[in-house]
Amino acid sequence: MLIVLVGTVLLRIAGRKTISQMTLAETVIMIAIGSLLIQPVSGHNIWTTFLVGGILVGTLLVMELIQIKSDSFEKMITGKAKVVIENGTLNEKNLRKLRLSVDQLEMKLRQISVSKISDIKWATLEPNVQLGFELKEDAQPVTKKDFEDFKQAMINLIPSHSQLTHINEILNLINKQYEAENQEDIFAEIQNKAHKNAPPKHLQ
């Protein structure tokens, strides 16, 4: 009971991050604390164990404070984000450095509800292995303001019969374009069990 109580306090002091949000240094210290807390069960001194655990957590807190003060120390310990997609194109150089395959990248994109690589303006792999991204303007979701502006424009526009015909033709072209673009959907690749456009062999 004492091990569980002290262990909970130590981990609470260390922070609330999940494993997926931790940096390498934080992960190492958390694993060390987990291994350390089981030592008293094997017959080692329980108070020495708690003392060492406290030292490990203190070390983690000091490292985090130094990272706030020093950008170079932060870069050395935590690392920096890497660009993996730029203007809808894969950054193969950084993918190789990160040892990240296209399939793994697409898995991360699907988890954040992005269906096409070509829709992405920028995507970065952060030090905590989370994916940051920015969609291109034409792929960004419509905001309430956009919709209200569009609705007001449609209210102000009273088209003639010929204008309606022209609008329908434009809508049909847009629909065909959408269907063509939809073929590269990375969700569809799962259903079809194949890439529409095969990625480079060294990144598969």
Secondary structure by P-SEA (a helix, b strand, c coil): caaaaaaaaaaaaacccccccccaaaaaaaaaaaaaaacccccccaaaaaaaaaaaaaaaaaaaaaaaacaaaaaacbbbbbbcccccccaaaaaaaacccaaaaaaaaaaacccccccccbbbbccccccccccccccccccaaaaaaaaaaaaaccccaaaaaaaaaaaaaaaaaaaaaacccaaaaaaacccccccccccc
